[in-house]
Amino acid sequence: MATARIYQRVKSSMQSGRARTDRWVLEFEPGEAKRPDPLTGWAGSGDTSEQVRLGFSTAQAAQAYAEKVGLAYQVVPAPVRTLKLQSYADNFR
C-alpha cells in the first residue's frame, strides 16, 4: 500500500507575502530507491507517484481523500514560527 505525507506549506525566506501558505499538500513517499542512470548519471527511479503533489484547502480534506483512495498517511503538524521583533538599533547593543 502506498503511503503519503500531509503537511502545510511554509513561507520560504525568499517570499515577502503569505501566498499559498494556508494550503495543505498531500505528497507520496518514494516507493523505491533512486539509482543513477548509466548514460547520464542522473538519479531516478521507475516510481512516478513521487512526482505527484496534490493541494487541499484543509487538512481534513486531504485526510478524507487519502482514506477514500485507501492511502496510509501521516499528518505532519505545521511548524510554529515565532517572530522576533527588534529595531535596527538593537544590533548595536
N, C-alpha and C positions, 0 to 999 in steps of 0.2 A: 504494500500500500504506500502511496506517495505521502510525503509529509510536507507541510507548509509552515511558513512563519508569517505571523500577522503583526505588523508594527506601524507606528505612526511616524511619518516623515518629520525630520527635524530641519530647522533652518540652517543652511550652511553658513560659514563665516563670510562667504562672498556675497550673500544676499543681504539687502537692506530691508526688504519687506518680509511679510509672512505668507507669501503666496504658496498655496498647496500644502501648508504645514498642518492644516486641520484634516487632511485626507489620511486614510488608513490604507496600507498596502499589503496584499497577500502575495508572498513570494515563495516559490517552490525551492526546497532544499535539493542540492545536487544528488542525482541518483547513482552516479558512478564517478570515479576519479578522473581527472583530466590527465591526458598524456600528450607528449609532444608529437607534432606531425613530422614524419621523417623528411618531407620535402621542404617545408617552410620553417619548421622549428616552433611554430605557434602552438600554444597549449589549447586543447579542445577535447571534446568527448561527443559521443553519439546521443547524449541526453539533451533534447531540445526544450524540455519543460523548464530548464534553468533560465531560459531567455524570457519567460513569461512573467509579467508583473501586472496584477490586477488592482485597480484602485476602488476604494469604497468610501462612502461618506462617514460611516461609523464602524466601530469595532464589532458591534453586534451584527451588522450587515455582512461583514467579512466572515464572521463565525457561522452565520446561517448559510452562507454559500458553501463554506468548507464542509459543513455537516450534510448539506443537500447532495453534494457530489461525492461524499464519502472520503474526505481527506482527513488525515490526522493532522492536527495543527497545534501550534504553540503561540500564545499571545505574549509578545514582548512589551512590557509596560513602557510608556513614553518617559524619556529621561526628564528629570526635574532640573531646570536650569535656574540658577539664581543670578540676578543682575547686581553687580557691584557698582553702585553709583559713586562717582568721585569727580572732582574737578581737576583741571589741569594743574592747579597749584598743589594738589596732593602728591604729585610726582616728586616734589622737591622738599618734602618734609624729612 
